[in-house]
Amino acid sequence: MGTKSIRLDEDVYERIKAHKRENETFSEAIDRLTSEYSLLDFVGGYSDEDATRHRELLDDAEEEAVAERRERLERMGISSE
């Protein structure tokens, strides 16, 4: 993949820099910030069934995380209560 040099106004550069993550290149930041998808694309697109399933998956993941945390604490001899 090749590269291109572009000129940016200082205010545009500063806005990108302000949104750039610590371990991210400017190219990666611009790619992320200009992605064709936005969270707004998903507004209203969730059915009640999807929302219920999503909630169930999140609840299951939380239960697993709590159980794993308790097991680790018990192995270290620390009470989880």
PDB file of N, CA, C and O in Angstrom:
ATOM      1  N   MET A   1       0.852  -1.170   0.000  1.00  0.00           N
ATOM      2  CA  MET A   1       0.000   0.000   0.000  1.00  0.00           C
ATOM      3  C   MET A   1       0.896   1.230   0.000  1.00  0.00           C
ATOM      4  O   MET A   1       1.839   1.312   0.787  1.00  0.00           O
ATOM      5  N   GLY A   2       0.611   2.173  -0.867  1.00  0.00           N
ATOM      6  CA  GLY A   2       1.392   3.394  -0.960  1.00  0.00           C
ATOM      7  C   GLY A   2       0.923   4.446   0.018  1.00  0.00           C
ATOM      8  O   GLY A   2      -0.020   4.238   0.782  1.00  0.00           O
ATOM      9  N   THR A   3       1.593   5.571  -0.019  1.00  0.00           N
ATOM     10  CA  THR A   3       1.219   6.690   0.843  1.00  0.00           C
ATOM     11  C   THR A   3       1.025   7.933   0.001  1.00  0.00           C
ATOM     12  O   THR A   3       1.509   8.011  -1.128  1.00  0.00           O
ATOM     13  N   LYS A   4       0.328   8.886   0.542  1.00  0.00           N
ATOM     14  CA  LYS A   4       0.089  10.179  -0.090  1.00  0.00           C
ATOM     15  C   LYS A   4       0.354  11.258   0.941  1.00  0.00           C
ATOM     16  O   LYS A   4       0.092  11.073   2.129  1.00  0.00           O
ATOM     17  N   SER A   5       0.866  12.366   0.488  1.00  0.00           N
ATOM     18  CA  SER A   5       1.027  13.531   1.362  1.00  0.00           C
ATOM     19  C   SER A   5      -0.142  14.465   1.105  1.00  0.00           C
ATOM     20  O   SER A   5      -0.521  14.705  -0.042  1.00  0.00           O
ATOM     21  N   ILE A   6      -0.706  14.988   2.181  1.00  0.00           N
ATOM     22  CA  ILE A   6      -1.820  15.928   2.028  1.00  0.00           C
ATOM     23  C   ILE A   6      -1.537  17.158   2.872  1.00  0.00           C
ATOM     24  O   ILE A   6      -0.790  17.097   3.848  1.00  0.00           O
ATOM     25  N   ARG A   7      -2.137  18.264   2.491  1.00  0.00           N
ATOM     26  CA  ARG A   7      -2.002  19.492   3.258  1.00  0.00           C
ATOM     27  C   ARG A   7      -3.274  19.688   4.065  1.00  0.00           C
ATOM     28  O   ARG A   7      -4.381  19.506   3.560  1.00  0.00           O
ATOM     29  N   LEU A   8      -3.101  20.059   5.312  1.00  0.00           N
ATOM     30  CA  LEU A   8      -4.236  20.317   6.189  1.00  0.00           C
ATOM     31  C   LEU A   8      -4.096  21.714   6.778  1.00  0.00           C
ATOM     32  O   LEU A   8      -2.998  22.163   7.103  1.00  0.00           O
ATOM     33  N   ASP A   9      -5.216  22.378   6.904  1.00  0.00           N
ATOM     34  CA  ASP A   9      -5.196  23.634   7.648  1.00  0.00           C
ATOM     35  C   ASP A   9      -4.846  23.303   9.086  1.00  0.00           C
ATOM     36  O   ASP A   9      -5.155  22.210   9.560  1.00  0.00           O
ATOM     37  N   GLU A  10      -4.209  24.222   9.783  1.00  0.00           N
ATOM     38  CA  GLU A  10      -3.775  23.960  11.157  1.00  0.00           C
ATOM     39  C   GLU A  10      -4.941  23.584  12.064  1.00  0.00           C
ATOM     40  O   GLU A  10      -4.797  22.707  12.915  1.00  0.00           O
ATOM     41  N   ASP A  11      -6.092  24.230  11.897  1.00  0.00           N
ATOM     42  CA  ASP A  11      -7.229  23.915  12.765  1.00  0.00           C
ATOM     43  C   ASP A  11      -7.730  22.490  12.508  1.00  0.00           C
ATOM     44  O   ASP A  11      -8.149  21.813  13.447  1.00  0.00           O
ATOM     45  N   VAL A  12      -7.694  22.025  11.259  1.00  0.00           N
ATOM     46  CA  VAL A  12      -8.094  20.659  10.941  1.00  0.00           C
ATOM     47  C   VAL A  12      -7.100  19.680  11.546  1.00  0.00           C
ATOM     48  O   VAL A  12      -7.493  18.674  12.136  1.00  0.00           O
ATOM     49  N   TYR A  13      -5.815  19.974  11.400  1.00  0.00           N
ATOM     50  CA  TYR A  13      -4.772  19.135  11.991  1.00  0.00           C
ATOM     51  C   TYR A  13      -4.975  19.015  13.495  1.00  0.00           C
ATOM     52  O   TYR A  13      -4.886  17.913  14.037  1.00  0.00           O
ATOM     53  N   GLU A  14      -5.243  20.118  14.178  1.00  0.00           N
ATOM     54  CA  GLU A  14      -5.416  20.107  15.637  1.00  0.00           C
ATOM     55  C   GLU A  14      -6.646  19.300  16.046  1.00  0.00           C
ATOM     56  O   GLU A  14      -6.624  18.614  17.068  1.00  0.00           O
ATOM     57  N   ARG A  15      -7.733  19.378  15.247  1.00  0.00           N
ATOM     58  CA  ARG A  15      -8.929  18.579  15.563  1.00  0.00           C
ATOM     59  C   ARG A  15      -8.641  17.100  15.449  1.00  0.00           C
ATOM     60  O   ARG A  15      -9.060  16.312  16.296  1.00  0.00           O
ATOM     61  N   ILE A  16      -7.919  16.718  14.392  1.00  0.00           N
ATOM     62  CA  ILE A  16      -7.563  15.306  14.233  1.00  0.00           C
ATOM     63  C   ILE A  16      -6.646  14.884  15.370  1.00  0.00           C
ATOM     64  O   ILE A  16      -6.841  13.824  15.964  1.00  0.00           O
ATOM     65  N   LYS A  17      -5.666  15.688  15.672  1.00  0.00           N
ATOM     66  CA  LYS A  17      -4.722  15.381  16.751  1.00  0.00           C
ATOM     67  C   LYS A  17      -5.452  15.208  18.079  1.00  0.00           C
ATOM     68  O   LYS A  17      -5.098  14.332  18.868  1.00  0.00           O
ATOM     69  N   ALA A  18      -6.463  16.031  18.333  1.00  0.00           N
ATOM     70  CA  ALA A  18      -7.223  15.949  19.578  1.00  0.00           C
ATOM     71  C   ALA A  18      -8.022  14.652  19.676  1.00  0.00           C
ATOM     72  O   ALA A  18      -8.292  14.177  20.779  1.00  0.00           O
ATOM     73  N   HIS A  19      -8.405  14.075  18.535  1.00  0.00           N
ATOM     74  CA  HIS A  19      -9.193  12.839  18.533  1.00  0.00           C
ATOM     75  C   HIS A  19      -8.342  11.595  18.312  1.00  0.00           C
ATOM     76  O   HIS A  19      -8.846  10.475  18.388  1.00  0.00           O
ATOM     77  N   LYS A  20      -7.062  11.785  18.040  1.00  0.00           N
ATOM     78  CA  LYS A  20      -6.158  10.669  17.792  1.00  0.00           C
ATOM     79  C   LYS A  20      -5.861   9.955  19.098  1.00  0.00           C
ATOM     80  O   LYS A  20      -5.588  10.587  20.119  1.00  0.00           O
ATOM     81  N   ARG A  21      -5.916   8.645  19.055  1.00  0.00           N
ATOM     82  CA  ARG A  21      -5.607   7.839  20.239  1.00  0.00           C
ATOM     83  C   ARG A  21      -4.087   7.726  20.399  1.00  0.00           C
ATOM     84  O   ARG A  21      -3.329   7.939  19.453  1.00  0.00           O
ATOM     85  N   GLU A  22      -3.664   7.386  21.621  1.00  0.00           N
ATOM     86  CA  GLU A  22      -2.239   7.403  21.948  1.00  0.00           C
ATOM     87  C   GLU A  22      -1.371   6.560  21.009  1.00  0.00           C
ATOM     88  O   GLU A  22      -0.340   7.036  20.535  1.00  0.00           O
ATOM     89  N   ASN A  23      -1.763   5.351  20.744  1.00  0.00           N
ATOM     90  CA  ASN A  23      -0.949   4.450  19.918  1.00  0.00           C
ATOM     91  C   ASN A  23      -1.442   4.369  18.484  1.00  0.00           C
ATOM     92  O   ASN A  23      -1.264   3.345  17.824  1.00  0.00           O
ATOM     93  N   GLU A  24      -2.051   5.424  17.999  1.00  0.00           N
ATOM     94  CA  GLU A  24      -2.665   5.436  16.681  1.00  0.00           C
ATOM     95  C   GLU A  24      -1.910   6.409  15.784  1.00  0.00           C
ATOM     96  O   GLU A  24      -1.544   7.503  16.214  1.00  0.00           O
ATOM     97  N   THR A  25      -1.679   6.009  14.538  1.00  0.00           N
ATOM     98  CA  THR A  25      -1.075   6.931  13.582  1.00  0.00           C
ATOM     99  C   THR A  25      -2.140   7.920  13.104  1.00  0.00           C
ATOM    100  O   THR A  25      -3.336   7.700  13.295  1.00  0.00           O
ATOM    101  N   PHE A  26      -1.695   8.999  12.486  1.00  0.00           N
ATOM    102  CA  PHE A  26      -2.665   9.940  11.931  1.00  0.00           C
ATOM    103  C   PHE A  26      -3.511   9.262  10.864  1.00  0.00           C
ATOM    104  O   PHE A  26      -4.711   9.518  10.763  1.00  0.00           O
ATOM    105  N   SER A  27      -2.895   8.404  10.072  1.00  0.00           N
ATOM    106  CA  SER A  27      -3.642   7.691   9.042  1.00  0.00           C
ATOM    107  C   SER A  27      -4.738   6.832   9.663  1.00  0.00           C
ATOM    108  O   SER A  27      -5.871   6.820   9.183  1.00  0.00           O
ATOM    109  N   GLU A  28      -4.396   6.110  10.738  1.00  0.00           N
ATOM    110  CA  GLU A  28      -5.386   5.271  11.422  1.00  0.00           C
ATOM    111  C   GLU A  28      -6.495   6.123  12.040  1.00  0.00           C
ATOM    112  O   GLU A  28      -7.667   5.748  12.009  1.00  0.00           O
ATOM    113  N   ALA A  29      -6.113   7.272  12.603  1.00  0.00           N
ATOM    114  CA  ALA A  29      -7.115   8.155  13.212  1.00  0.00           C
ATOM    115  C   ALA A  29      -8.076   8.686  12.155  1.00  0.00           C
ATOM    116  O   ALA A  29      -9.289   8.701  12.363  1.00  0.00           O
ATOM    117  N   ILE A  30      -7.537   9.118  11.035  1.00  0.00           N
ATOM    118  CA  ILE A  30      -8.390   9.643   9.962  1.00  0.00           C
ATOM    119  C   ILE A  30      -9.292   8.545   9.431  1.00  0.00           C
ATOM    120  O   ILE A  30     -10.470   8.784   9.163  1.00  0.00           O
ATOM    121  N   ASP A  31      -8.750   7.338   9.275  1.00  0.00           N
ATOM    122  CA  ASP A  31      -9.560   6.205   8.812  1.00  0.00           C
ATOM    123  C   ASP A  31     -10.708   5.943   9.780  1.00  0.00           C
ATOM    124  O   ASP A  31     -11.855   5.774   9.365  1.00  0.00           O
ATOM    125  N   ARG A  32     -10.388   5.910  11.078  1.00  0.00           N
ATOM    126  CA  ARG A  32     -11.432   5.652  12.084  1.00  0.00           C
ATOM    127  C   ARG A  32     -12.467   6.768  12.093  1.00  0.00           C
ATOM    128  O   ARG A  32     -13.668   6.508  12.157  1.00  0.00           O
ATOM    129  N   LEU A  33     -11.997   8.013  12.029  1.00  0.00           N
ATOM    130  CA  LEU A  33     -12.907   9.157  12.127  1.00  0.00           C
ATOM    131  C   LEU A  33     -13.764   9.346  10.885  1.00  0.00           C
ATOM    132  O   LEU A  33     -14.822   9.972  10.949  1.00  0.00           O
ATOM    133  N   THR A  34     -13.322   8.817   9.770  1.00  0.00           N
ATOM    134  CA  THR A  34     -14.078   8.987   8.528  1.00  0.00           C
ATOM    135  C   THR A  34     -14.710   7.682   8.054  1.00  0.00           C
ATOM    136  O   THR A  34     -15.159   7.581   6.912  1.00  0.00           O
ATOM    137  N   SER A  35     -14.744   6.682   8.941  1.00  0.00           N
ATOM    138  CA  SER A  35     -15.342   5.398   8.601  1.00  0.00           C
ATOM    139  C   SER A  35     -16.750   5.612   8.064  1.00  0.00           C
ATOM    140  O   SER A  35     -17.441   6.556   8.448  1.00  0.00           O
ATOM    141  N   GLU A  36     -17.157   4.735   7.184  1.00  0.00           N
ATOM    142  CA  GLU A  36     -18.491   4.891   6.609  1.00  0.00           C
ATOM    143  C   GLU A  36     -19.596   4.548   7.599  1.00  0.00           C
ATOM    144  O   GLU A  36     -20.770   4.807   7.336  1.00  0.00           O
ATOM    145  N   TYR A  37     -19.224   3.965   8.740  1.00  0.00           N
ATOM    146  CA  TYR A  37     -20.220   3.628   9.750  1.00  0.00           C
ATOM    147  C   TYR A  37     -20.084   4.534  10.957  1.00  0.00           C
ATOM    148  O   TYR A  37     -18.983   4.921  11.349  1.00  0.00           O
ATOM    149  N   SER A  38     -21.203   4.857  11.525  1.00  0.00           N
ATOM    150  CA  SER A  38     -21.271   5.667  12.730  1.00  0.00           C
ATOM    151  C   SER A  38     -22.290   5.006  13.651  1.00  0.00           C
ATOM    152  O   SER A  38     -23.163   4.274  13.185  1.00  0.00           O
ATOM    153  N   LEU A  39     -22.188   5.254  14.934  1.00  0.00           N
ATOM    154  CA  LEU A  39     -23.197   4.721  15.858  1.00  0.00           C
ATOM    155  C   LEU A  39     -24.591   5.204  15.469  1.00  0.00           C
ATOM    156  O   LEU A  39     -25.584   4.516  15.709  1.00  0.00           O
ATOM    157  N   LEU A  40     -24.658   6.375  14.876  1.00  0.00           N
ATOM    158  CA  LEU A  40     -25.963   6.897  14.455  1.00  0.00           C
ATOM    159  C   LEU A  40     -26.606   6.010  13.383  1.00  0.00           C
ATOM    160  O   LEU A  40     -27.827   6.015  13.224  1.00  0.00           O
ATOM    161  N   ASP A  41     -25.786   5.252  12.650  1.00  0.00           N
ATOM    162  CA  ASP A  41     -26.321   4.346  11.635  1.00  0.00           C
ATOM    163  C   ASP A  41     -27.179   3.250  12.254  1.00  0.00           C
ATOM    164  O   ASP A  41     -28.017   2.657  11.575  1.00  0.00           O
ATOM    165  N   PHE A  42     -26.972   2.979  13.535  1.00  0.00           N
ATOM    166  CA  PHE A  42     -27.682   1.885  14.189  1.00  0.00           C
ATOM    167  C   PHE A  42     -28.887   2.349  15.004  1.00  0.00           C
ATOM    168  O   PHE A  42     -29.610   1.523  15.561  1.00  0.00           O
ATOM    169  N   VAL A  43     -29.106   3.638  15.079  1.00  0.00           N
ATOM    170  CA  VAL A  43     -30.247   4.163  15.837  1.00  0.00           C
ATOM    171  C   VAL A  43     -31.532   3.693  15.181  1.00  0.00           C
ATOM    172  O   VAL A  43     -31.725   3.859  13.977  1.00  0.00           O
ATOM    173  N   GLY A  44     -32.402   3.108  15.979  1.00  0.00           N
ATOM    174  CA  GLY A  44     -33.694   2.666  15.468  1.00  0.00           C
ATOM    175  C   GLY A  44     -33.641   1.367  14.683  1.00  0.00           C
ATOM    176  O   GLY A  44     -34.679   0.873  14.241  1.00  0.00           O
ATOM    177  N   GLY A  45     -32.452   0.803  14.502  1.00  0.00           N
ATOM    178  CA  GLY A  45     -32.330  -0.406  13.708  1.00  0.00           C
ATOM    179  C   GLY A  45     -32.361  -1.679  14.526  1.00  0.00           C
ATOM    180  O   GLY A  45     -32.169  -2.770  13.989  1.00  0.00           O
ATOM    181  N   TYR A  46     -32.598  -1.553  15.803  1.00  0.00           N
ATOM    182  CA  TYR A  46     -32.598  -2.691  16.707  1.00  0.00           C
ATOM    183  C   TYR A  46     -34.029  -3.117  16.974  1.00  0.00           C
ATOM    184  O   TYR A  46     -34.845  -2.315  17.428  1.00  0.00           O
ATOM    185  N   SER A  47     -34.331  -4.355  16.697  1.00  0.00           N
ATOM    186  CA  SER A  47     -35.664  -4.849  17.025  1.00  0.00           C
ATOM    187  C   SER A  47     -35.712  -5.164  18.519  1.00  0.00           C
ATOM    188  O   SER A  47     -34.669  -5.292  19.160  1.00  0.00           O
ATOM    189  N   ASP A  48     -36.897  -5.287  19.066  1.00  0.00           N
ATOM    190  CA  ASP A  48     -37.034  -5.661  20.474  1.00  0.00           C
ATOM    191  C   ASP A  48     -36.384  -7.016  20.736  1.00  0.00           C
ATOM    192  O   ASP A  48     -35.785  -7.241  21.787  1.00  0.00           O
ATOM    193  N   GLU A  49     -36.513  -7.906  19.769  1.00  0.00           N
ATOM    194  CA  GLU A  49     -35.916  -9.232  19.883  1.00  0.00           C
ATOM    195  C   GLU A  49     -34.385  -9.134  19.946  1.00  0.00           C
ATOM    196  O   GLU A  49     -33.749  -9.807  20.757  1.00  0.00           O
ATOM    197  N   ASP A  50     -33.798  -8.289  19.081  1.00  0.00           N
ATOM    198  CA  ASP A  50     -32.354  -8.087  19.092  1.00  0.00           C
ATOM    199  C   ASP A  50     -31.901  -7.488  20.418  1.00  0.00           C
ATOM    200  O   ASP A  50     -30.894  -7.911  20.986  1.00  0.00           O
ATOM    201  N   ALA A  51     -32.640  -6.513  20.903  1.00  0.00           N
ATOM    202  CA  ALA A  51     -32.286  -5.855  22.159  1.00  0.00           C
ATOM    203  C   ALA A  51     -32.341  -6.838  23.321  1.00  0.00           C
ATOM    204  O   ALA A  51     -31.463  -6.823  24.183  1.00  0.00           O
ATOM    205  N   THR A  52     -33.355  -7.686  23.356  1.00  0.00           N
ATOM    206  CA  THR A  52     -33.481  -8.686  24.415  1.00  0.00           C
ATOM    207  C   THR A  52     -32.313  -9.670  24.353  1.00  0.00           C
ATOM    208  O   THR A  52     -31.719  -9.992  25.381  1.00  0.00           O
ATOM    209  N   ARG A  53     -31.986 -10.143  23.165  1.00  0.00           N
ATOM    210  CA  ARG A  53     -30.868 -11.089  23.000  1.00  0.00           C
ATOM    211  C   ARG A  53     -29.553 -10.435  23.415  1.00  0.00           C
ATOM    212  O   ARG A  53     -28.730 -11.058  24.085  1.00  0.00           O
ATOM    213  N   HIS A  54     -29.361  -9.202  23.023  1.00  0.00           N
ATOM    214  CA  HIS A  54     -28.143  -8.475  23.381  1.00  0.00           C
ATOM    215  C   HIS A  54     -28.030  -8.353  24.901  1.00  0.00           C
ATOM    216  O   HIS A  54     -26.958  -8.570  25.466  1.00  0.00           O
ATOM    217  N   ARG A  55     -29.119  -8.013  25.549  1.00  0.00           N
ATOM    218  CA  ARG A  55     -29.140  -7.886  27.015  1.00  0.00           C
ATOM    219  C   ARG A  55     -28.793  -9.228  27.662  1.00  0.00           C
ATOM    220  O   ARG A  55     -28.029  -9.273  28.626  1.00  0.00           O
ATOM    221  N   GLU A  56     -29.352 -10.317  27.135  1.00  0.00           N
ATOM    222  CA  GLU A  56     -29.059 -11.652  27.662  1.00  0.00           C
ATOM    223  C   GLU A  56     -27.575 -11.983  27.534  1.00  0.00           C
ATOM    224  O   GLU A  56     -26.971 -12.514  28.466  1.00  0.00           O
ATOM    225  N   LEU A  57     -26.992 -11.671  26.385  1.00  0.00           N
ATOM    226  CA  LEU A  57     -25.563 -11.930  26.174  1.00  0.00           C
ATOM    227  C   LEU A  57     -24.709 -11.119  27.136  1.00  0.00           C
ATOM    228  O   LEU A  57     -23.734 -11.630  27.687  1.00  0.00           O
ATOM    229  N   LEU A  58     -25.071  -9.857  27.340  1.00  0.00           N
ATOM    230  CA  LEU A  58     -24.330  -9.018  28.284  1.00  0.00           C
ATOM    231  C   LEU A  58     -24.455  -9.545  29.705  1.00  0.00           C
ATOM    232  O   LEU A  58     -23.471  -9.575  30.445  1.00  0.00           O
ATOM    233  N   ASP A  59     -25.645  -9.957  30.089  1.00  0.00           N
ATOM    234  CA  ASP A  59     -25.860 -10.516  31.432  1.00  0.00           C
ATOM    235  C   ASP A  59     -25.040 -11.783  31.625  1.00  0.00           C
ATOM    236  O   ASP A  59     -24.423 -11.971  32.673  1.00  0.00           O
ATOM    237  N   ASP A  60     -25.031 -12.665  30.608  1.00  0.00           N
ATOM    238  CA  ASP A  60     -24.252 -13.898  30.685  1.00  0.00           C
ATOM    239  C   ASP A  60     -22.767 -13.594  30.838  1.00  0.00           C
ATOM    240  O   ASP A  60     -22.079 -14.215  31.648  1.00  0.00           O
ATOM    241  N   ALA A  61     -22.281 -12.642  30.060  1.00  0.00           N
ATOM    242  CA  ALA A  61     -20.862 -12.273  30.130  1.00  0.00           C
ATOM    243  C   ALA A  61     -20.522 -11.712  31.504  1.00  0.00           C
ATOM    244  O   ALA A  61     -19.455 -12.003  32.044  1.00  0.00           O
ATOM    245  N   GLU A  62     -21.410 -10.919  32.072  1.00  0.00           N
ATOM    246  CA  GLU A  62     -21.189 -10.355  33.402  1.00  0.00           C
ATOM    247  C   GLU A  62     -21.151 -11.458  34.453  1.00  0.00           C
ATOM    248  O   GLU A  62     -20.292 -11.443  35.334  1.00  0.00           O
ATOM    249  N   GLU A  63     -22.060 -12.402  34.370  1.00  0.00           N
ATOM    250  CA  GLU A  63     -22.080 -13.523  35.318  1.00  0.00           C
ATOM    251  C   GLU A  63     -20.785 -14.326  35.231  1.00  0.00           C
ATOM    252  O   GLU A  63     -20.225 -14.706  36.259  1.00  0.00           O
ATOM    253  N   GLU A  64     -20.305 -14.587  34.015  1.00  0.00           N
ATOM    254  CA  GLU A  64     -19.059 -15.324  33.839  1.00  0.00           C
ATOM    255  C   GLU A  64     -17.883 -14.551  34.422  1.00  0.00           C
ATOM    256  O   GLU A  64     -17.009 -15.139  35.060  1.00  0.00           O
ATOM    257  N   ALA A  65     -17.853 -13.244  34.210  1.00  0.00           N
ATOM    258  CA  ALA A  65     -16.763 -12.421  34.726  1.00  0.00           C
ATOM    259  C   ALA A  65     -16.747 -12.427  36.255  1.00  0.00           C
ATOM    260  O   ALA A  65     -15.683 -12.505  36.868  1.00  0.00           O
ATOM    261  N   VAL A  66     -17.918 -12.345  36.860  1.00  0.00           N
ATOM    262  CA  VAL A  66     -18.013 -12.364  38.322  1.00  0.00           C
ATOM    263  C   VAL A  66     -17.535 -13.717  38.855  1.00  0.00           C
ATOM    264  O   VAL A  66     -16.791 -13.770  39.834  1.00  0.00           O
ATOM    265  N   ALA A  67     -17.957 -14.800  38.218  1.00  0.00           N
ATOM    266  CA  ALA A  67     -17.550 -16.136  38.658  1.00  0.00           C
ATOM    267  C   ALA A  67     -16.037 -16.313  38.523  1.00  0.00           C
ATOM    268  O   ALA A  67     -15.392 -16.856  39.420  1.00  0.00           O
ATOM    269  N   GLU A  68     -15.476 -15.859  37.414  1.00  0.00           N
ATOM    270  CA  GLU A  68     -14.027 -15.966  37.219  1.00  0.00           C
ATOM    271  C   GLU A  68     -13.267 -15.143  38.252  1.00  0.00           C
ATOM    272  O   GLU A  68     -12.243 -15.587  38.770  1.00  0.00           O
ATOM    273  N   ARG A  69     -13.760 -13.960  38.550  1.00  0.00           N
ATOM    274  CA  ARG A  69     -13.121 -13.093  39.545  1.00  0.00           C
ATOM    275  C   ARG A  69     -13.141 -13.760  40.924  1.00  0.00           C
ATOM    276  O   ARG A  69     -12.142 -13.744  41.642  1.00  0.00           O
ATOM    277  N   ARG A  70     -14.279 -14.342  41.283  1.00  0.00           N
ATOM    278  CA  ARG A  70     -14.386 -15.055  42.572  1.00  0.00           C
ATOM    279  C   ARG A  70     -13.407 -16.217  42.647  1.00  0.00           C
ATOM    280  O   ARG A  70     -12.745 -16.421  43.665  1.00  0.00           O
ATOM    281  N   GLU A  71     -13.321 -16.979  41.557  1.00  0.00           N
ATOM    282  CA  GLU A  71     -12.405 -18.117  41.532  1.00  0.00           C
ATOM    283  C   GLU A  71     -10.953 -17.664  41.704  1.00  0.00           C
ATOM    284  O   GLU A  71     -10.196 -18.285  42.450  1.00  0.00           O
ATOM    285  N   ARG A  72     -10.564 -16.596  41.026  1.00  0.00           N
ATOM    286  CA  ARG A  72      -9.201 -16.079  41.162  1.00  0.00           C
ATOM    287  C   ARG A  72      -8.931 -15.634  42.587  1.00  0.00           C
ATOM    288  O   ARG A  72      -7.879 -15.941  43.147  1.00  0.00           O
ATOM    289  N   LEU A  73      -9.867 -14.919  43.173  1.00  0.00           N
ATOM    290  CA  LEU A  73      -9.698 -14.451  44.546  1.00  0.00           C
ATOM    291  C   LEU A  73      -9.581 -15.627  45.513  1.00  0.00           C
ATOM    292  O   LEU A  73      -8.747 -15.609  46.418  1.00  0.00           O
ATOM    293  N   GLU A  74     -10.410 -16.643  45.323  1.00  0.00           N
ATOM    294  CA  GLU A  74     -10.355 -17.822  46.189  1.00  0.00           C
ATOM    295  C   GLU A  74      -9.011 -18.531  46.064  1.00  0.00           C
ATOM    296  O   GLU A  74      -8.448 -18.976  47.065  1.00  0.00           O
ATOM    297  N   ARG A  75      -8.492 -18.639  44.837  1.00  0.00           N
ATOM    298  CA  ARG A  75      -7.182 -19.269  44.637  1.00  0.00           C
ATOM    299  C   ARG A  75      -6.073 -18.485  45.338  1.00  0.00           C
ATOM    300  O   ARG A  75      -5.062 -19.060  45.740  1.00  0.00           O
ATOM    301  N   MET A  76      -6.265 -17.178  45.483  1.00  0.00           N
ATOM    302  CA  MET A  76      -5.273 -16.340  46.174  1.00  0.00           C
ATOM    303  C   MET A  76      -5.545 -16.267  47.664  1.00  0.00           C
ATOM    304  O   MET A  76      -4.811 -15.605  48.397  1.00  0.00           O
ATOM    305  N   GLY A  77      -6.612 -16.953  48.128  1.00  0.00           N
ATOM    306  CA  GLY A  77      -6.927 -16.970  49.546  1.00  0.00           C
ATOM    307  C   GLY A  77      -7.607 -15.715  50.030  1.00  0.00           C
ATOM    308  O   GLY A  77      -7.537 -15.383  51.213  1.00  0.00           O
ATOM    309  N   ILE A  78      -8.265 -15.015  49.126  1.00  0.00           N
ATOM    310  CA  ILE A  78      -8.958 -13.777  49.475  1.00  0.00           C
ATOM    311  C   ILE A  78     -10.451 -14.025  49.387  1.00  0.00           C
ATOM    312  O   ILE A  78     -10.941 -14.597  48.414  1.00  0.00           O
ATOM    313  N   SER A  79     -11.169 -13.591  50.413  1.00  0.00           N
ATOM    314  CA  SER A  79     -12.629 -13.744  50.417  1.00  0.00           C
ATOM    315  C   SER A  79     -13.243 -12.799  49.399  1.00  0.00           C
ATOM    316  O   SER A  79     -12.868 -11.629  49.324  1.00  0.00           O
ATOM    317  N   SER A  80     -14.179 -13.302  48.623  1.00  0.00           N
ATOM    318  CA  SER A  80     -14.846 -12.462  47.622  1.00  0.00           C
ATOM    319  C   SER A  80     -16.128 -11.857  48.160  1.00  0.00           C
ATOM    320  O   SER A  80     -16.830 -11.159  47.428  1.00  0.00           O
ATOM    321  N   GLU A  81     -16.445 -12.103  49.400  1.00  0.00           N
ATOM    322  CA  GLU A  81     -17.682 -11.590  49.994  1.00  0.00           C
ATOM    323  C   GLU A  81     -17.408 -10.319  50.723  1.00  0.00           C
ATOM    324  O   GLU A  81     -18.323  -9.725  51.294  1.00  0.00           O
TER     325      GLU A  81
END
